């Protein structure tokens, strides 16, 4: 009898847990090879255990959800000091109405197309997210347009007006800083604010507007707060359109860094892609990227055109092949005017 009761209670608990608990994830295995004689790519043709992410969602109640994403990058082995392990996000989300939810915790900054999905490689066609808009520091800029993560509070929701769908998010966070952990405390009173509005006026078309603003603490030679602040602001507009098998994607970002007692720095970037799906399995694509790291500096731009093929081998299992041609001005801090070509490939799984 006791044995039967134990089995019944265990089965009941497992059933309740399975109804509330969802485990998903993705992995990416990559290869990169420099084709040209020189350039900022891998001349050795290296394999990369790029990442594995586990995504956990727990429906605590009908209104309360907890979500977290844990990632291990580049064959993480902490004992050997290799790779990286990180909490990409961790937050409870409470639903008051569909048009009003709130989250508290560590979150991605809601900006543009790619920042919230940059680790979810099955979610986009190319081997990597666009460098020009999402990682401009690897394309010749001094810094990114906005930080990758933030800790704070977000208000979000979706609603429909006159058959037009709207989705919004407003995030208030500690912002970025150098001398303290921004996921633990703020080093000044100013708060960073990120917003994004998505509009779907018709089936297949989505238009987005994003903004980010912050006040960064300026430090003296000893690392102490000078009391002055650097203003950081960025905004973007993007569009995604798909009709039958043809798809288009575009994003433009402009940003300004304005330190006290010095001139401001303005930078612009864009990314555009066209793709066509053949038989729901093969999707060739062409993507163009452009970055102007400083509008006051001549000949510092960088460009990349990519030709790729995304093949779905099995459900949520993809092979990506991509050829990139990178060109730049002589004053680009990353590429220094050296034009080169590279080949990239990835095997990506989502589950």
C-alpha positions in Angstrom: 0.0 0.0 0.0 2.8 2.4 0.9 4.6 1.5 -2.3 1.4 2.3 -4.3 0.9 5.6 -2.5 4.6 6.6 -3.2 4.2 5.7 -6.9 0.9 7.7 -7.1 2.4 10.8 -5.4 5.5 10.7 -7.5 3.5 10.3 -10.7 1.2 13.1 -9.7 4.1 15.4 -8.9 5.9 14.6 -12.1 2.7 15.3 -14.1 2.3 18.7 -12.3 5.9 19.5 -13.0 5.7 18.6 -16.6 2.7 20.8 -17.1 4.6 23.8 -15.6 8.2 23.1 -16.8 9.5 23.5 -20.3 13.1 22.9 -21.3 14.4 24.1 -24.7 17.7 25.1 -26.1 20.0 25.3 -29.1 23.6 24.7 -30.1 25.9 25.9 -32.8 29.1 24.4 -34.2 31.0 26.7 -36.5 33.9 26.8 -39.0 35.7 29.8 -40.3 38.5 30.1 -42.9 40.3 33.1 -44.4 40.4 32.8 -48.2 42.6 35.8 -48.9 46.3 36.1 -48.1 45.6 38.5 -45.2 42.7 39.9 -43.3 40.9 39.8 -39.9 39.7 36.2 -40.2 41.0 32.7 -39.3 43.9 31.6 -41.7 44.0 28.2 -40.1 40.4 27.1 -40.8 39.3 26.5 -37.3 36.4 24.6 -35.8 34.5 26.3 -33.0 32.1 24.7 -30.4 30.4 28.1 -30.5 27.7 27.6 -27.9 25.1 25.5 -26.2 22.1 27.3 -24.5 19.5 25.8 -22.2 16.3 27.8 -22.0 14.0 27.1 -19.0 10.4 28.3 -18.7 8.4 27.6 -15.6 4.7 28.5 -15.5 4.4 29.1 -11.7 0.7 30.2 -12.0 -1.5 31.1 -14.9 -0.2 34.7 -14.7 3.3 34.2 -13.5 6.2 32.8 -15.7 9.8 32.4 -14.8 12.3 32.4 -17.7 16.1 31.9 -17.8 18.7 31.2 -20.5 22.1 29.7 -19.5 24.9 29.6 -22.1 28.2 27.8 -22.4 30.4 29.3 -25.2 33.5 28.0 -27.0 33.8 24.6 -25.1 33.6 26.1 -21.7 36.1 24.5 -19.2 36.5 26.9 -16.3 39.2 24.8 -14.7 41.4 25.5 -17.7 40.2 29.1 -18.1 38.6 28.4 -21.5 35.4 29.5 -22.9 32.7 31.4 -21.2 29.6 30.6 -19.1 26.9 33.2 -18.6 23.3 33.8 -17.5 21.9 35.4 -20.6 18.7 36.4 -18.9 16.7 35.4 -15.7 13.4 37.1 -14.8 9.9 36.4 -13.6 7.2 37.8 -15.9 3.8 38.7 -14.5 0.7 39.2 -16.8 -1.9 41.7 -15.7 -3.5 41.8 -19.2 -2.1 40.9 -22.6 -1.4 44.6 -23.1 0.4 45.0 -19.7 3.0 42.6 -18.4 6.1 43.3 -16.3 9.5 41.6 -15.8 12.2 42.2 -13.2 15.8 40.8 -13.4 18.5 40.5 -16.0 17.3 40.8 -19.5 18.5 41.5 -23.0 18.2 45.1 -24.1 15.1 45.2 -26.4 16.6 46.8 -29.4 16.2 46.1 -33.1 15.9 42.7 -34.7 18.8 40.7 -33.4 19.9 41.6 -29.9 17.3 39.4 -28.1 17.9 36.4 -30.4 21.6 36.8 -31.1 22.4 33.5 -29.3 19.4 31.6 -30.8 21.2 30.7 -34.0 18.2 28.6 -35.3 16.1 31.8 -35.3 18.0 33.5 -38.2 19.4 32.4 -41.5 23.0 33.6 -41.5 25.9 32.0 -39.6 26.2 35.0 -37.3 24.1 38.1 -36.5 25.1 41.3 -38.4 28.3 42.8 -37.1 27.5 46.3 -38.4 24.4 46.8 -36.3 24.8 44.2 -33.5 28.6 44.0 -32.9 30.0 47.2 -34.4 33.0 47.0 -32.0 34.1 44.1 -34.2 33.6 46.2 -37.4 35.6 49.2 -36.5 33.6 51.2 -33.9 34.9 52.1 -30.5 31.8 50.7 -28.8 28.4 49.2 -29.4 25.2 51.3 -30.0 23.8 49.8 -26.7 24.8 47.3 -24.1 23.9 43.6 -24.7 22.2 43.1 -21.3 20.5 45.2 -18.6 19.2 44.7 -15.1 16.0 46.4 -14.1 12.3 46.5 -14.8 10.4 46.1 -18.1 6.8 46.8 -19.0 5.5 45.2 -22.2 2.5 44.0 -24.0 0.6 43.6 -27.2 -2.8 44.8 -28.5 -4.8 45.3 -31.7 -6.3 48.6 -33.0 -8.3 48.7 -36.3 -6.8 45.3 -37.2 -3.3 46.6 -36.8 -1.2 44.7 -34.3 1.1 46.5 -31.9 3.8 45.2 -29.5 5.7 47.4 -27.1 8.3 47.2 -24.4 9.8 49.8 -22.1 12.8 48.9 -20.0 14.4 50.9 -17.1 17.8 49.6 -16.0 21.1 50.4 -14.3 22.7 50.9 -17.7 26.3 50.3 -18.6 29.3 51.2 -16.3 33.0 50.4 -15.8 33.7 50.4 -12.1 30.8 48.4 -10.7 28.8 45.3 -11.8 25.7 46.8 -13.6 23.8 43.6 -12.7 24.3 44.3 -9.0 24.3 48.0 -8.4 24.2 51.4 -10.2 27.1 53.8 -10.0 25.0 56.9 -10.5 21.4 58.1 -10.1 20.6 58.2 -13.8 18.8 55.2 -15.2 19.1 53.8 -18.8 15.8 53.6 -20.8 15.2 51.3 -23.7 12.0 51.2 -25.8 10.8 49.3 -28.8 7.5 49.5 -30.7 6.6 46.9 -33.3 3.7 47.4 -35.7 2.2 44.8 -38.0 -0.1 46.7 -40.3 -0.7 43.6 -42.5 0.2 39.9 -42.7 3.8 39.4 -43.5 5.0 43.0 -42.7 6.5 44.1 -39.4 7.9 47.6 -38.7 9.9 48.4 -35.6 11.4 51.5 -33.9 13.9 51.2 -31.0 15.6 53.7 -28.7 18.2 53.6 -26.0 19.5 56.4 -23.7 21.9 56.4 -20.8 24.3 58.6 -18.8 27.7 56.9 -18.3 29.8 57.9 -15.3 33.1 59.5 -16.2 36.1 58.4 -14.1 39.4 60.2 -13.3 42.8 58.6 -13.5 42.3 56.9 -10.2 39.0 55.4 -11.3 36.9 57.8 -9.1 33.6 59.4 -10.2 34.3 62.9 -11.5 30.6 63.9 -11.3 30.4 64.3 -15.0 28.4 62.1 -17.3 28.7 60.9 -20.9 25.4 60.9 -22.8 24.8 57.8 -24.9 21.8 57.7 -27.2 20.8 55.4 -30.1 17.7 54.8 -32.2 16.9 52.4 -35.0 14.2 51.6 -37.4 13.7 48.2 -39.0 11.4 46.3 -41.2 10.8 42.6 -42.0 8.6 41.5 -44.9 7.8 38.1 -46.2 5.4 37.2 -49.0 5.1 33.5 -49.9 8.8 32.3 -50.2 10.4 35.7 -50.7 11.7 37.7 -47.6 13.2 41.1 -47.0 14.9 42.5 -43.9 16.3 46.0 -43.2 17.7 47.8 -40.2 19.2 51.2 -39.8 20.8 52.5 -36.6 22.3 55.8 -35.6 24.0 56.6 -32.3 25.7 59.4 -30.5 28.2 59.5 -27.6 28.5 62.9 -26.0 31.1 63.2 -23.3 31.3 66.3 -21.1 33.9 68.9 -22.2 34.5 67.3 -25.6 32.9 66.9 -29.0 30.3 64.2 -29.6 30.9 61.1 -31.7 28.2 60.0 -34.2 28.0 56.7 -36.0 25.6 55.0 -38.4 25.0 51.4 -39.5 22.7 49.5 -41.6 22.0 45.9 -42.6 19.8 44.6 -45.4 19.0 41.0 -46.5 17.0 39.3 -49.2 16.2 35.6 -49.2 14.1 33.0 -51.0 12.9 29.6 -49.7 12.9 26.7 -52.0 10.7 23.7 -51.0 10.8 24.8 -47.3 14.3 23.3 -47.0 16.8 25.4 -49.0 17.0 29.2 -48.4 19.7 31.1 -50.3 20.2 34.7 -49.1 22.3 37.8 -49.7 23.1 40.2 -46.9 24.8 43.6 -47.0 26.3 45.4 -44.0 27.6 49.0 -43.6 29.2 50.9 -40.7 30.4 54.5 -40.4 32.2 54.5 -37.0 32.6 58.3 -36.8 30.9 60.7 -39.1 33.7 63.3 -38.6 36.4 60.9 -39.8 37.0 60.3 -43.5 37.7 56.9 -45.0 36.8 54.8 -41.9 33.8 52.9 -43.1 33.4 49.1 -43.4 31.3 47.1 -45.7 30.5 43.4 -46.0 28.4 41.5 -48.5 27.5 37.9 -47.8 26.2 35.1 -50.0 24.8 32.2 -48.1 22.7 29.1 -48.1 20.6 27.8 -45.1 19.6 24.2 -45.4 17.2 22.5 -43.0 18.5 19.0 -42.7 15.9 17.8 -40.3 13.3 19.5 -38.1 15.1 22.5 -36.4 18.5 21.1 -37.6 20.3 23.4 -40.0 23.5 23.6 -42.1 24.6 27.1 -43.0 27.2 27.9 -45.6 28.3 31.5 -46.2 30.9 33.5 -48.2 31.8 37.0 -47.0 33.6 39.8 -48.8 34.8 42.6 -46.4 36.1 46.0 -47.5 37.0 49.1 -45.5 38.6 52.5 -45.6 42.2 53.0 -44.6 41.2 54.7 -41.3 39.0 51.9 -40.1 40.4 50.8 -36.8 39.5 47.2 -37.2 40.4 46.4 -40.9 42.7 49.3 -41.8 41.8 49.2 -45.5 42.7 45.5 -46.0 40.0 43.9 -48.1 39.6 40.2 -47.8 37.2 37.2 -48.2 36.3 34.4 -45.8 34.2 31.3 -45.7 32.0 30.4 -42.8 29.8 27.4 -42.0 27.7 26.2 -39.1 25.7 23.3 -38.0 22.9 24.5 -35.8 20.3 22.7 -33.7 17.2 23.9 -31.9 15.2 21.7 -29.5 
